[in-house]
Amino acid sequence: AQAYNRLCSGCHHAESTRFKMGPGLKGLFQKKTLHGSDWPVTEANVRKQIVAPFGTMPAYPDMSEETLDAMMAYLKTL
């Protein structure tokens, strides 16, 4: 949650699917595809979207594996 709050919450709601600057992420891992890219929602594709995103989302190419792991764990709780 700390990494999400620091890096993602400015553009994405965690508690809803409403748009902020980007789509709300509630229920992300229950969806079939990622918004905009139509990539299947898999952990690998969500990681790819964070590190080298489709569309206008800023990239986080230097995010550590530890932070990515923590982010995945958090996103799966939404």
VEXMIGU-961681 format. One record per residue: residue number from 1; residue in one letter; x, y, z of N, C-alpha, C, O in turn. Coordinates in steps of 0.2 Angstrom, whole numbers, padded with zeros to 4 digits. Atoms other than C-alpha are relative to their C-alpha. Layout:
% residues N
NUM|A|X|Y|Z|X|Y|Z|X|Y|Z|X|Y|Z
...
***
This chain:
% residues 78
1|A|0004|-0006|0000|0000|0000|0000|0004|0006|0000|0002|0011|-0003
2|Q|-0004|-0006|-0001|0014|0012|0004|0003|0002|-0007|0003|0008|-0009
3|A|-0003|-0002|0007|0022|0011|-0014|-0006|0002|-0004|-0005|0007|-0008
4|Y|0006|-0002|0004|0004|0012|-0022|-0001|0007|0002|-0002|0011|-0002
5|N|0002|-0006|-0002|0000|0027|-0011|0005|0006|-0003|0003|0011|-0005
6|R|-0005|-0004|0002|0017|0035|-0016|0000|0001|-0007|0001|0007|-0010
7|L|-0001|0000|0007|0017|0031|-0034|-0006|0000|-0005|-0006|0003|-0010
8|C|0006|0002|0005|0000|0027|-0041|-0006|0004|0002|-0011|0006|-0002
9|S|0007|-0002|-0002|-0014|0035|-0030|-0001|0007|-0003|-0007|0009|-0003
10|G|0002|-0006|0003|-0012|0052|-0038|-0004|0000|-0007|-0007|0004|-0009
11|C|0004|0001|0006|-0019|0045|-0054|-0005|-0005|0000|-0009|-0006|-0005
12|H|0004|0006|-0001|-0028|0029|-0049|-0004|0000|0006|0000|0000|0012
13|H|0004|0002|-0006|-0042|0026|-0037|0001|-0007|0002|0002|-0012|-0002
14|A|-0001|0007|-0003|-0039|0010|-0026|-0007|-0003|0002|-0008|-0009|0001
15|E|0007|0002|-0003|-0057|0010|-0019|-0005|0000|-0005|-0011|-0002|-0003
16|S|0006|0000|0005|-0067|0011|-0035|0003|-0001|-0007|0009|-0001|-0008
17|T|-0002|0001|0007|-0066|0009|-0054|-0001|0006|-0004|0000|0007|-0010
18|R|0001|-0006|0003|-0070|0027|-0057|0007|0003|-0003|0012|0001|0000
19|F|-0006|-0003|0003|-0057|0037|-0068|0002|0005|0005|-0002|0009|0007
20|K|-0003|-0006|-0003|-0045|0049|-0060|0004|0003|-0005|0001|0006|-0010
21|M|-0004|-0002|0006|-0031|0053|-0072|0000|-0007|-0004|0001|-0006|-0010
22|G|0000|0007|0003|-0031|0034|-0076|-0006|-0004|0003|-0009|-0001|0008
23|P|0005|0004|-0002|-0043|0020|-0073|0000|-0002|0008|0006|-0003|0010
24|G|0000|0003|-0007|-0048|0015|-0055|0002|-0007|0000|0000|-0011|-0005
25|L|-0003|0007|0000|-0040|-0001|-0050|-0003|-0005|0004|-0001|-0011|0005
26|K|0004|0005|-0004|-0053|-0009|-0039|-0001|-0006|-0004|-0004|-0005|-0009
27|G|0002|0006|0003|-0055|-0027|-0044|0004|-0001|-0006|0003|-0005|-0011
28|L|-0005|0001|0006|-0040|-0026|-0057|0001|-0007|-0002|0000|-0009|-0007
29|F|-0001|0007|0002|-0036|-0044|-0056|-0006|-0005|-0001|-0005|-0011|-0002
30|Q|0006|0003|0002|-0054|-0049|-0058|-0002|0001|-0007|-0007|-0002|-0010
31|K|0002|-0002|0007|-0055|-0041|-0075|0004|-0004|-0005|0009|-0008|-0004
32|K|-0003|0004|0006|-0051|-0049|-0092|0006|0003|-0003|0011|0000|-0005
33|T|-0006|-0004|0004|-0040|-0035|-0100|0001|0006|0004|-0003|0009|0008
34|L|-0003|-0007|-0002|-0030|-0020|-0095|-0003|0005|-0004|-0004|0005|-0010
35|H|0003|-0005|0003|-0038|-0004|-0099|0004|0003|-0005|0010|0004|-0004
36|G|-0004|-0003|0005|-0032|0004|-0115|0004|-0005|-0004|0004|-0004|-0011
37|S|-0005|0004|0004|-0020|-0010|-0120|-0004|-0006|-0003|-0002|-0009|-0008
38|D|0003|0007|0001|-0032|-0025|-0120|0004|-0006|0001|0003|-0011|-0001
39|W|-0004|0005|-0003|-0018|-0035|-0113|-0004|-0004|0005|-0007|-0001|0009
40|P|0004|0004|-0005|-0025|-0050|-0103|0003|0003|0007|0009|0004|0008
41|V|-0002|-0001|-0007|-0024|-0046|-0084|0004|-0006|0003|0000|-0010|0005
42|T|-0004|0005|-0003|-0010|-0056|-0078|0006|0004|0004|0007|0010|0003
43|E|-0005|-0004|-0004|0004|-0052|-0066|0005|0002|-0004|0008|0008|-0003
44|A|-0006|-0002|0005|0017|-0052|-0080|-0002|0007|-0004|0002|0011|-0005
45|N|0002|-0006|0004|0006|-0039|-0090|-0001|0006|0005|0001|0012|0002
46|V|0000|-0006|-0004|0003|-0028|-0075|0007|0003|0002|0008|0009|0002
47|R|-0007|-0002|-0001|0021|-0028|-0071|0003|0004|-0006|0006|0009|-0005
48|K|-0002|-0004|0006|0024|-0023|-0089|-0003|0007|-0001|0001|0011|-0003
49|Q|0003|-0007|0000|0012|-0009|-0088|0003|0005|0004|0003|0011|0003
50|I|-0003|-0004|-0005|0021|-0002|-0073|0007|0002|-0003|0009|0008|-0003
51|V|-0007|-0002|0002|0038|-0003|-0080|0001|0003|-0007|0005|0007|-0008
52|A|0000|-0002|0007|0035|0000|-0099|-0007|0001|-0002|-0009|-0004|-0006
53|P|0007|0000|0001|0017|0005|-0100|-0002|0002|-0007|0001|0005|-0011
54|F|0004|-0002|0006|0005|0006|-0115|-0003|0007|0001|-0006|0008|0007
55|G|0004|-0007|-0001|-0002|0024|-0118|0004|0005|0004|0010|0005|0003
56|T|-0003|-0006|-0003|0002|0039|-0108|0002|0000|0007|0004|0004|0010
57|M|-0002|0001|-0007|0005|0032|-0091|0008|0001|0001|0011|-0002|-0004
58|P|-0007|0000|-0001|0022|0036|-0084|0003|-0006|0001|0000|-0011|0004
59|A|-0004|0007|-0001|0035|0022|-0084|0004|0001|0006|0006|0006|0008
60|Y|-0004|0001|-0006|0044|0016|-0069|0005|-0005|-0001|0005|-0011|0002
61|P|-0004|0005|0002|0058|0007|-0077|0005|-0002|0006|0008|-0008|0006
62|D|-0005|0001|-0006|0069|0008|-0061|-0003|-0003|0006|0000|-0003|0011
63|M|0003|0003|-0006|0056|0001|-0049|0003|-0007|0002|0004|-0011|-0003
64|S|-0004|0006|-0002|0065|-0013|-0039|-0005|-0006|0000|-0011|-0005|0000
65|E|0004|0006|0000|0059|-0031|-0040|-0004|0000|0007|-0010|-0003|0007
66|E|0003|0000|-0007|0055|-0029|-0021|-0006|0004|0000|-0012|0002|0003
67|T|0006|-0005|0000|0043|-0014|-0024|-0005|-0003|-0005|-0011|-0003|-0003
68|L|0005|0003|0004|0035|-0023|-0039|-0003|-0006|0003|-0009|-0006|0002
69|D|0003|0005|-0003|0032|-0038|-0029|-0005|0002|0005|-0011|0000|0006
70|A|0005|-0003|-0005|0024|-0027|-0015|-0006|0003|-0003|-0011|0002|-0001
71|M|0005|-0003|0004|0014|-0018|-0028|-0005|-0005|-0002|-0011|-0005|-0002
72|M|0005|0005|0002|0007|-0034|-0035|-0004|-0003|0005|-0010|-0004|0004
73|A|0003|0003|-0006|0003|-0041|-0018|-0006|0005|0002|-0012|0003|0003
74|Y|0005|-0005|-0002|-0007|-0025|-0014|-0005|0001|-0006|-0011|0000|-0004
75|L|0005|0000|0005|-0016|-0024|-0031|-0004|-0006|0000|-0010|-0005|-0002
76|K|0004|0006|0000|-0022|-0041|-0029|-0005|0000|0006|-0010|-0004|0006
77|T|0005|0000|-0006|-0031|-0036|-0013|-0006|0005|-0002|-0011|0005|0002
78|L|0005|-0005|0002|-0041|-0022|-0022|-0006|-0003|-0003|-0011|0000|-0005
***
